[in-house]
Amino acid sequence: MQLTLSLSVSHRRFSTIKPTREKQITRMYVIIAPINIKEGHKDEFLKEIISDAKGSVADEPGCQRFDVIQDPEIENRIWLYEVYDDAEAFQAHLKAPHFLKWKNAVADWMVEGAVDKAIGGTPIFYTGR
């Protein structure tokens, strides 16, 4: 399946003391999550998820990337692609004020169970900088 990019919130560089690429890969944590949006709520959902994405890369030192991707086949499905320094940084994201605001705002706009299909893991090979 080919996915097209809808929004890419700017990629933040690693800390000024840059670890080796090998260490970056062993610590990084990536989330890939499909979200199905209920009919009639897509515009307001996108406004909220873009706000969360911007807050994530701006306010969370451990969030390196947060992309919102339109599914090319299903109009009301988006995919999230998130890159964190490690699993702990992702757990911190789940407690961030902008995430909690998003979670509450969109609770009734998502098809139940859609986020349960999210996967998280450590990249084997990563070309990001």
DSSP file (Angstrom, degrees, kcal/mol; ACC not computed):
  #  RESIDUE AA STRUCTURE BP1 BP2  ACC     N-H-->O    O-->H-N    N-H-->O    O-->H-N    TCO  KAPPA ALPHA  PHI   PSI    X-CA   Y-CA   Z-CA
    1    1 A M              0   0    0      0, 0.0     2,-0.5     0, 0.0     0, 0.0   0.000 360.0 360.0 360.0 132.7    0.0    0.0    0.0
    2    2 A Q        -     0   0    0      2,-0.0     2,-0.4    69,-0.0     0, 0.0  -0.829 360.0-159.9 -95.9 129.6    1.4    3.4   -0.9
    3    3 A L        -     0   0    0     -2,-0.5     2,-0.4    68,-0.1    68,-0.1  -0.869   5.1-146.5-108.6 142.8    0.8    6.2    1.6
    4    4 A T  E     -A   70   0A   0     66,-1.2    66,-0.9    -2,-0.4     2,-0.3  -0.868  22.1-112.3-110.2 145.2    0.9    9.9    0.8
    5    5 A L  E     +A   69   0A   0     -2,-0.4    64,-0.2    64,-0.2     3,-0.1  -0.576  32.7 172.8 -79.1 129.1    2.1   12.6    3.1
    6    6 A S  E    S-     0   0A   0     62,-1.0     2,-0.3     1,-0.4    63,-0.2   0.792  71.2  -1.4 -99.7 -41.9   -0.5   15.0    4.4
    7    7 A L  E     -A   68   0A   0     61,-2.2    61,-1.9     2,-0.0     2,-0.5  -0.982  54.1-167.7-151.5 136.4    1.6   16.9    7.0
    8    8 A S  E     -A   67   0A   0     -2,-0.3     2,-0.3    59,-0.2    59,-0.2  -0.946  15.2-150.0-127.0 112.8    5.1   16.6    8.2
    9    9 A V  E     -A   66   0A   0     57,-1.2    57,-0.6    -2,-0.5    -2,-0.0  -0.641  46.9 -81.5 -78.9 137.0    5.9   18.6   11.3
   10   10 A S        -     0   0    0     -2,-0.3     2,-0.4     1,-0.1    -1,-0.1   0.040  42.2-118.6 -50.7 141.6    9.6   19.6   11.2
   11   11 A H        -     0   0    0     54,-0.1     2,-0.4    -3,-0.1    54,-0.2  -0.673  25.9-143.0 -80.9 124.6   12.2   17.0   12.2
   12   12 A R        -     0   0    0     52,-1.5    46,-0.0    -2,-0.4    -1,-0.0  -0.723  17.9-118.8 -91.0 139.3   14.2   18.2   15.2
   13   13 A R        -     0   0    0     -2,-0.4     3,-0.1     1,-0.1    -1,-0.1  -0.307  33.7 -98.1 -70.7 158.1   17.9   17.3   15.3
   14   14 A F        -     0   0    0    115,-0.5     4,-0.1     1,-0.2    -1,-0.1  -0.203  62.0 -62.8 -68.1 169.5   19.4   15.1   18.1
   15   15 A S        -     0   0    0      2,-0.2    -1,-0.2     1,-0.1     0, 0.0   0.046  53.7-100.6 -53.6 163.5   21.1   16.8   21.0
   16   16 A T  S    S+     0   0    0      1,-0.2     2,-1.3    -3,-0.1    -1,-0.1   0.814 120.1  62.7 -61.7 -30.4   24.2   18.9   20.5
   17   17 A I  S    S-     0   0    0      0, 0.0    -1,-0.2     0, 0.0    -2,-0.2  -0.776  90.6-155.9 -92.1  91.7   26.3   16.0   21.7
   18   18 A K        -     0   0    0     -2,-1.3     3,-0.1    -4,-0.1    -2,-0.1  -0.553   2.5-140.4 -78.8 119.9   25.2   13.7   18.9
   19   19 A P        -     0   0    0      0, 0.0    -5,-0.1     0, 0.0    -1,-0.1  -0.255  37.6 -81.2 -69.4 166.4   25.5   10.0   19.7
   20   20 A T     >  -     0   0    0      1,-0.1     4,-2.1     4,-0.0     3,-0.3  -0.277  40.8-110.8 -64.2 156.9   26.7    7.6   17.0
   21   21 A R  H  > S+     0   0    0      1,-0.2     4,-2.2     2,-0.2     5,-0.2   0.880 119.0  57.2 -56.1 -39.5   24.2    6.5   14.5
   22   22 A E  H  > S+     0   0    0      1,-0.2     4,-1.9     2,-0.2    -1,-0.2   0.910 107.0  47.4 -60.7 -42.3   24.3    3.0   16.0
   23   23 A K  H  > S+     0   0    0     -3,-0.3     4,-1.4     1,-0.2    -1,-0.2   0.879 108.6  55.5 -67.8 -36.6   23.3    4.3   19.4
   24   24 A Q  H  X S+     0   0    0     -4,-2.1     4,-2.2     1,-0.2     3,-0.3   0.932 109.0  47.5 -59.3 -44.3   20.5    6.4   17.9
   25   25 A I  H  < S+     0   0    0     -4,-2.2    -1,-0.2     1,-0.2    -2,-0.2   0.895 109.6  51.7 -66.2 -40.7   19.0    3.3   16.3
   26   26 A T  H  < S+     0   0    0     -4,-1.9    -1,-0.2     1,-0.2    -2,-0.2   0.752 118.7  36.7 -71.7 -21.5   19.2    1.2   19.4
   27   27 A R  H  < S+     0   0    0     -4,-1.4    60,-0.3    -3,-0.3    -2,-0.2   0.736  92.3 104.1-100.2 -26.1   17.5    3.8   21.6
   28   28 A M     <  -     0   0    0     -4,-2.2     2,-0.4    -5,-0.2    57,-0.2  -0.121  52.0-157.0 -62.2 154.2   14.9    5.2   19.2
   29   29 A Y  E     -B   84   0A   0     55,-2.4    55,-3.1    57,-0.2     2,-0.4  -0.995   6.5-164.1-135.3 126.8   11.2    4.2   19.4
   30   30 A V  E     -BC  83 121A   0     91,-3.2    91,-1.9    -2,-0.4     2,-0.4  -0.912   3.2-160.6-117.1 136.9    8.8    4.5   16.4
   31   31 A I  E     -BC  82 120A   0     51,-2.7    51,-2.5    -2,-0.4     2,-0.5  -0.959   6.3-175.6-114.5 133.1    5.0    4.5   16.5
   32   32 A I  E     +BC  81 119A   0     87,-2.4    87,-2.3    -2,-0.4    49,-0.2  -0.979  17.4 172.7-125.4 116.4    2.9    3.7   13.4
   33   33 A A  E     -B   80   0A   0     47,-2.4    47,-3.0    -2,-0.5     2,-0.4  -0.976  24.6-150.4-134.2 123.4   -0.8    4.1   14.1
   34   34 A P  E     -B   79   0A   0      0, 0.0     2,-0.4     0, 0.0    83,-0.3  -0.728  16.7-167.7 -84.6 139.5   -3.9    4.0   11.9
   35   35 A I  E     -B   78   0A   0     43,-3.2    43,-2.5    -2,-0.4     2,-0.6  -0.987   9.5-154.2-130.7 124.4   -6.8    6.1   13.0
   36   36 A N  E     -B   77   0A   0     -2,-0.4    75,-2.9    75,-0.3     2,-0.4  -0.862  15.4-151.0 -96.9 125.0  -10.3    5.8   11.6
   37   37 A I  B     -E  110   0B   0     39,-3.8    73,-0.3    -2,-0.6     5,-0.1  -0.785  19.7-111.4-100.3 136.0  -12.2    9.1   11.9
   38   38 A K    >   -     0   0    0     71,-3.5     3,-1.8    -2,-0.4     4,-0.2  -0.347  46.3 -88.4 -64.2 144.4  -16.0    9.0   12.2
   39   39 A E  T 3  S+     0   0    0      1,-0.3    -1,-0.1     2,-0.1    37,-0.0  -0.236 113.3  22.1 -51.8 134.6  -17.9   10.5    9.2
   40   40 A G  T 3  S+     0   0    0     -3,-0.1    -1,-0.3     1,-0.0     4,-0.1   0.421 108.9  77.7  87.7  -0.5  -18.4   14.3    9.5
   41   41 A H    <>  +     0   0    0     -3,-1.8     4,-2.3    68,-0.1     5,-0.2   0.318  56.5 102.7-121.2   7.1  -15.5   14.9   12.0
   42   42 A K  H  > S+     0   0    0     -4,-0.2     4,-3.0     1,-0.2     5,-0.2   0.923  80.6  49.4 -63.1 -47.2  -12.4   14.8    9.8
   43   43 A D  H  > S+     0   0    0      1,-0.2     4,-1.9     2,-0.2    -1,-0.2   0.931 115.9  42.2 -60.3 -46.7  -11.8   18.5    9.6
   44   44 A E  H  > S+     0   0    0      2,-0.2     4,-1.8     1,-0.2    -1,-0.2   0.864 114.0  53.1 -69.7 -33.8  -12.1   19.1   13.3
   45   45 A F  H  X S+     0   0    0     -4,-2.3     4,-2.7     2,-0.2     5,-0.2   0.944 108.5  49.6 -62.9 -47.6  -10.0   15.9   14.0
   46   46 A L  H  X S+     0   0    0     -4,-3.0     4,-2.3     1,-0.2     5,-0.2   0.884 107.3  54.8 -60.9 -39.0   -7.2   17.1   11.7
   47   47 A K  H  X S+     0   0    0     -4,-1.9     4,-1.5    -5,-0.2    -1,-0.2   0.923 112.8  43.2 -58.9 -43.9   -7.1   20.5   13.4
   48   48 A E  H  X S+     0   0    0     -4,-1.8     4,-2.1     2,-0.2    -2,-0.2   0.896 113.7  48.8 -71.6 -41.1   -6.6   18.8   16.8
   49   49 A I  H  X S+     0   0    0     -4,-2.7     4,-2.7     1,-0.2    -2,-0.2   0.864 110.1  52.2 -70.6 -33.6   -4.1   16.2   15.6
   50   50 A I  H  X S+     0   0    0     -4,-2.3     4,-2.6    -5,-0.2    -1,-0.2   0.893 108.9  51.0 -66.5 -38.5   -2.0   18.9   13.9
   51   51 A S  H  X S+     0   0    0     -4,-1.5     4,-2.3    -5,-0.2    -2,-0.2   0.910 111.9  47.2 -62.8 -42.2   -2.0   20.9   17.1
   52   52 A D  H  X S+     0   0    0     -4,-2.1     4,-2.4     2,-0.2    -2,-0.2   0.917 111.7  50.7 -64.6 -43.3   -0.8   17.8   19.0
   53   53 A A  H  X S+     0   0    0     -4,-2.7     4,-2.0     2,-0.2     5,-0.2   0.925 111.7  47.0 -61.3 -45.6    1.9   17.1   16.4
   54   54 A K  H  X S+     0   0    0     -4,-2.6     4,-2.0     1,-0.2     5,-0.2   0.917 113.2  48.9 -63.2 -43.1    3.2   20.6   16.6
   55   55 A G  H  X S+     0   0    0     -4,-2.3     4,-2.7    -5,-0.2     5,-0.4   0.869 108.4  55.7 -62.5 -36.9    3.2   20.6   20.4
   56   56 A S  H  X S+     0   0    0     -4,-2.4     4,-1.5     1,-0.2     7,-0.4   0.946 113.7  36.8 -63.0 -50.3    5.0   17.2   20.4
   57   57 A V  H  < S+     0   0    0     -4,-2.0    -1,-0.2     1,-0.2    -2,-0.2   0.790 123.1  44.6 -76.0 -25.7    8.0   18.4   18.3
   58   58 A A  H  < S+     0   0    0     -4,-2.0    -2,-0.2    -5,-0.2    -1,-0.2   0.866 126.1  25.2 -83.0 -37.3    8.1   21.9   19.9
   59   59 A D  H  < S+     0   0    0     -4,-2.7    -3,-0.2    -5,-0.2    -2,-0.2   0.560 106.1  73.8-110.0 -10.8    7.7   21.0   23.5
   60   60 A E    ><  -     0   0    0     -4,-1.5     3,-1.7    -5,-0.4    -1,-0.1  -0.902  56.8-162.6-110.9 110.0    8.9   17.4   23.9
   61   61 A P  T 3  S+     0   0    0      0, 0.0    -1,-0.1     0, 0.0   -46,-0.1   0.799  92.2  54.2 -59.0 -27.3   12.7   17.0   23.8
   62   62 A G  T 3  S+     0   0    0     27,-0.1    23,-2.5    -3,-0.1     2,-0.7   0.498  86.4  91.3 -87.6  -3.5   12.3   13.3   23.1
   63   63 A C  E <   + D   0  84A   0     -3,-1.7    21,-0.2    -7,-0.4   -51,-0.1  -0.837  44.1 170.1 -95.8 114.7   10.0   13.7   20.1
   64   64 A Q  E     +     0   0A   0     19,-2.9   -52,-1.5    -2,-0.7     2,-0.3   0.728  65.0   6.6 -94.4 -26.2   12.0   13.8   16.9
   65   65 A R  E     - D   0  83A   0     18,-1.6    18,-2.5   -54,-0.2    -1,-0.3  -0.984  49.1-178.5-159.1 144.4    9.2   13.5   14.3
   66   66 A F  E     -AD   9  82A   0    -57,-0.6   -57,-1.2    -2,-0.3     2,-0.4  -0.783  16.3-179.6-149.3 100.0    5.4   13.4   14.2
   67   67 A D  E     -AD   8  81A   0     14,-3.1    14,-2.1    -2,-0.3     2,-0.5  -0.806  17.8-154.1-105.4 143.5    3.9   13.0   10.8
   68   68 A V  E     -AD   7  80A   0    -61,-1.9   -61,-2.2    -2,-0.4   -62,-1.0  -0.981  21.2-168.6-114.3 120.1    0.2   12.9    9.9
   69   69 A I  E     -AD   5  79A   0     10,-3.0    10,-2.8    -2,-0.5     2,-0.4  -0.929  18.4-132.5-121.2 130.7   -0.4   10.9    6.7
   70   70 A Q  E     -AD   4  78A   0    -66,-0.9   -66,-1.2    -2,-0.4     8,-0.2  -0.663  25.5-124.0 -78.5 128.3   -3.6   10.6    4.7
   71   71 A D        -     0   0    0      6,-2.2     6,-0.2    -2,-0.4   -68,-0.1  -0.580  15.6-144.4 -68.1 131.0   -4.5    7.0    3.7
   72   72 A P  S    S+     0   0    0      0, 0.0    -1,-0.1     0, 0.0     3,-0.1   0.668  93.6  36.8 -75.3 -14.8   -4.8    6.9   -0.1
   73   73 A E  S    S+     0   0    0      1,-0.2     2,-0.6     4,-0.1   -70,-0.0   0.732 113.3  50.7-108.3 -28.0   -7.7    4.4   -0.1
   74   74 A I    >   -     0   0    0      3,-0.2     3,-1.8     1,-0.1    -3,-0.4  -0.940  65.2-156.8-120.3 111.5   -9.9    5.3    2.9
   75   75 A E  T 3  S+     0   0    0     -2,-0.6    -1,-0.1     1,-0.3    -4,-0.1   0.829  92.4  46.0 -56.3 -38.9  -10.8    9.0    3.1
   76   76 A N  T 3  S+     0   0    0     -6,-0.1   -39,-3.8   -39,-0.0     2,-0.5   0.112  96.3  90.4 -97.8  23.2  -11.5    8.9    6.9
   77   77 A R  E <   +B   36   0A   0     -3,-1.8    -6,-2.2   -41,-0.2     2,-0.3  -0.973  48.8 176.7-118.5 132.5   -8.3    7.1    7.8
   78   78 A I  E     -BD  35  70A   0    -43,-2.5   -43,-3.2    -2,-0.5     2,-0.4  -0.852  18.7-139.6-121.5 164.2   -5.0    8.7    8.7
   79   79 A W  E     -BD  34  69A   0    -10,-2.8   -10,-3.0    -2,-0.3     2,-0.5  -0.972   7.9-147.5-122.7 139.3   -1.8    7.2    9.8
   80   80 A L  E     -BD  33  68A   0    -47,-3.0   -47,-2.4    -2,-0.4     2,-0.5  -0.908   9.7-171.1-104.8 135.2    0.5    8.6   12.5
   81   81 A Y  E     +BD  32  67A   0    -14,-2.1   -14,-3.1    -2,-0.5     2,-0.4  -0.964  14.9 175.2-125.0 111.7    4.3    8.1   12.2
   82   82 A E  E     -BD  31  66A   0    -51,-2.5   -51,-2.7    -2,-0.5     2,-0.5  -0.945  16.3-162.3-123.9 138.2    6.1    9.2   15.3
   83   83 A V  E     +BD  30  65A   0    -18,-2.5   -19,-2.9    -2,-0.4   -18,-1.6  -0.982  13.5 178.4-123.7 125.7    9.8    9.0   16.2
   84   84 A Y  E     -BD  29  63A   0    -55,-3.1   -55,-2.4    -2,-0.5   -21,-0.2  -0.834  41.4-114.6-121.2 158.8   11.0    9.3   19.8
   85   85 A D  S    S-     0   0    0    -23,-2.5     2,-0.3    -2,-0.3   -22,-0.1   0.869  93.2 -28.5 -58.4 -37.5   14.4    9.1   21.4
   86   86 A D  S  > S-     0   0    0    -24,-0.2     4,-1.4   -58,-0.2     3,-0.4  -0.950  75.0 -80.7-166.6 177.1   13.3    5.9   23.3
   87   87 A A  H  > S+     0   0    0     -2,-0.3     4,-2.2   -60,-0.3     5,-0.1   0.829 124.6  58.8 -62.8 -32.1   10.2    4.2   24.7
   88   88 A E  H  > S+     0   0    0      1,-0.2     4,-2.1     2,-0.2    -1,-0.2   0.875 102.3  53.4 -65.3 -36.9   10.4    6.4   27.8
   89   89 A A  H  > S+     0   0    0     -3,-0.4     4,-1.8     2,-0.2    -1,-0.2   0.877 108.4  50.4 -65.5 -36.5   10.1    9.6   25.7
   90   90 A F  H  X S+     0   0    0     -4,-1.4     4,-1.6     2,-0.2    -2,-0.2   0.911 108.5  51.4 -66.4 -41.2    6.9    8.1   24.1
   91   91 A Q  H  < S+     0   0    0     -4,-2.2     4,-0.3     1,-0.2    -2,-0.2   0.886 108.7  51.7 -62.3 -37.5    5.5    7.4   27.6
   92   92 A A  H >X S+     0   0    0     -4,-2.1     3,-1.4     1,-0.2     4,-0.5   0.878 104.4  57.9 -64.3 -37.6    6.2   11.1   28.5
   93   93 A H  H >< S+     0   0    0     -4,-1.8     3,-1.3     1,-0.3     6,-0.3   0.886  98.2  59.7 -57.6 -40.2    4.3   12.1   25.3
   94   94 A L  T 3< S+     0   0    0     -4,-1.6    -1,-0.3     1,-0.3    -2,-0.2   0.616 109.6  43.4 -67.3 -11.0    1.3   10.3   26.6
   95   95 A K  T <4 S+     0   0    0     -3,-1.4    -1,-0.3    -4,-0.3    -2,-0.2   0.418  86.4 118.7-109.5  -3.3    1.3   12.6   29.7
   96   96 A A  S <X S-     0   0    0     -3,-1.3     4,-2.4    -4,-0.5     3,-0.4  -0.355  71.2-123.5 -68.2 143.9    2.0   15.8   27.8
   97   97 A P  H  > S+     0   0    0      0, 0.0     4,-2.3     0, 0.0     5,-0.2   0.876 111.0  51.5 -55.7 -41.5   -0.7   18.6   28.2
   98   98 A H  H  > S+     0   0    0      2,-0.2     4,-2.0     1,-0.2     5,-0.1   0.857 110.7  49.0 -67.8 -33.3   -1.1   18.9   24.4
   99   99 A F  H  > S+     0   0    0     -3,-0.4     4,-3.1    -6,-0.3    -1,-0.2   0.930 111.4  48.6 -68.3 -45.3   -1.6   15.1   24.0
  100  100 A L  H  X S+     0   0    0     -4,-2.4     4,-2.1     2,-0.2    -2,-0.2   0.882 111.3  50.8 -62.7 -38.0   -4.2   15.0   26.9
  101  101 A K  H  X S+     0   0    0     -4,-2.3     4,-2.4    -5,-0.2    -1,-0.2   0.938 113.1  45.8 -62.0 -47.2   -6.0   18.0   25.3
  102  102 A W  H  X S+     0   0    0     -4,-2.0     4,-2.4     1,-0.2    -2,-0.2   0.938 110.6  53.0 -60.3 -48.6   -6.1   16.1   21.9
  103  103 A K  H  X S+     0   0    0     -4,-3.1     4,-0.6     1,-0.2    -1,-0.2   0.895 113.7  42.4 -56.5 -44.2   -7.2   12.8   23.5
  104  104 A N  H  < S+     0   0    0     -4,-2.1     3,-0.4    -5,-0.2     4,-0.3   0.891 113.8  51.9 -69.9 -39.6  -10.2   14.5   25.2
  105  105 A A  H  < S+     0   0    0     -4,-2.4     3,-0.3     1,-0.2    -2,-0.2   0.874 117.8  35.4 -66.5 -37.5  -11.1   16.6   22.2
  106  106 A V  H >X S+     0   0    0     -4,-2.4     3,-2.2     1,-0.2     4,-0.7   0.410  81.7 108.6-100.0   1.9  -11.2   13.7   19.7
  107  107 A A  T 3< S+     0   0    0     -4,-0.6     3,-0.5    -3,-0.4    -1,-0.2   0.835  87.4  38.9 -50.6 -40.3  -12.6   10.9   21.9
  108  108 A D  T 34 S+     0   0    0     -3,-0.3    -1,-0.3    -4,-0.3    -2,-0.1   0.441 108.5  64.4 -90.9   0.3  -16.0   10.9   20.2
  109  109 A W  T <4 S+     0   0    0     -3,-2.2   -71,-3.5     2,-0.1     2,-0.3   0.484  86.8  81.0-102.6  -4.7  -14.6   11.4   16.7
  110  110 A M  B  < S-E   37   0B   0     -4,-0.7     2,-0.4    -3,-0.5   -73,-0.2  -0.789  83.1-114.2-105.3 146.0  -12.7    8.2   16.3
  111  111 A V    >   -     0   0    0    -75,-2.9     3,-1.7    -2,-0.3   -75,-0.3  -0.642  49.2-103.5 -71.7 128.2  -14.0    4.8   15.4
  112  112 A E  T 3  S+     0   0    0     -2,-0.4    -1,-0.1     1,-0.2    -4,-0.0  -0.190 100.3  18.8 -57.6 142.7  -13.4    2.6   18.5
  113  113 A G  T 3  S+     0   0    0     -3,-0.1     3,-0.4     1,-0.0     4,-0.4   0.308  87.9 113.5  84.4  -9.3  -10.6    0.2   18.4
  114  114 A A  S X  S+     0   0    0     -3,-1.7     3,-1.3     1,-0.2    -2,-0.1   0.912  76.5  48.6 -64.0 -42.6   -8.7    1.9   15.6
  115  115 A V  G >  S+     0   0    0     -4,-0.3     3,-2.2     1,-0.3    -1,-0.2   0.719  93.1  78.4 -72.1 -19.6   -5.7    3.0   17.7
  116  116 A D  G 3  S+     0   0    0     -3,-0.4    -1,-0.3     1,-0.3    -2,-0.2   0.706  85.1  63.9 -60.3 -18.2   -5.4   -0.5   19.1
  117  117 A K  G <  S+     0   0    0     -3,-1.3    -1,-0.3    -4,-0.4    -2,-0.2   0.397  76.8 122.1 -87.5   3.1   -3.7   -1.5   15.9
  118  118 A A    <   -     0   0    0     -3,-2.2     2,-0.4   -84,-0.1   -85,-0.2  -0.339  47.4-156.9 -64.6 146.2   -0.8    0.9   16.6
  119  119 A I  E     -C   32   0A   0    -87,-2.3   -87,-2.4     2,-0.0     2,-0.4  -0.959   8.5-169.8-125.2 147.3    2.6   -0.7   16.6
  120  120 A G  E     +C   31   0A   0     -2,-0.4     2,-0.3   -89,-0.2   -89,-0.2  -0.985  21.0 131.6-134.0 145.7    5.7    0.6   18.3
  121  121 A G  E     -C   30   0A   0    -91,-1.9   -91,-3.2    -2,-0.4    -2,-0.0  -0.984  52.7 -80.3-173.8 179.6    9.3   -0.6   18.1
  122  122 A T        -     0   0    0     -2,-0.3   -93,-0.2   -93,-0.2   -96,-0.1  -0.861  48.5-116.4-100.5 128.5   13.0    0.1   17.6
  123  123 A P        -     0   0    0      0, 0.0     3,-0.2     0, 0.0   -95,-0.1  -0.313  14.3-159.7 -63.8 143.8   14.2    0.7   14.0
  124  124 A I  S    S+     0   0    0      1,-0.4     2,-0.4   -98,-0.0   -99,-0.1   0.819  87.4  13.9 -85.9 -39.6   16.7   -1.8   12.5
  125  125 A F  S    S-     0   0    0   -100,-0.1     2,-0.4     0, 0.0    -1,-0.4  -0.991  73.1-177.6-138.8 129.1   17.8    0.7    9.9
  126  126 A Y        -     0   0    0     -2,-0.4  -101,-0.1    -3,-0.2  -102,-0.0  -0.993  15.9-172.7-133.9 126.5   16.9    4.4   10.0
  127  127 A T        +     0   0    0     -2,-0.4    -1,-0.1     2,-0.0     0, 0.0   0.486  51.6 113.3 -98.2  -4.1   17.8    7.0    7.4
  128  128 A G              0   0    0      1,-0.1    -2,-0.1     0, 0.0     0, 0.0  -0.180 360.0 360.0 -63.5 160.7   16.6   10.1    9.3
  129  129 A R              0   0    0   -116,-0.0  -115,-0.5  -115,-0.0    -1,-0.1   0.384 360.0 360.0-116.6 360.0   19.1   12.7   10.5
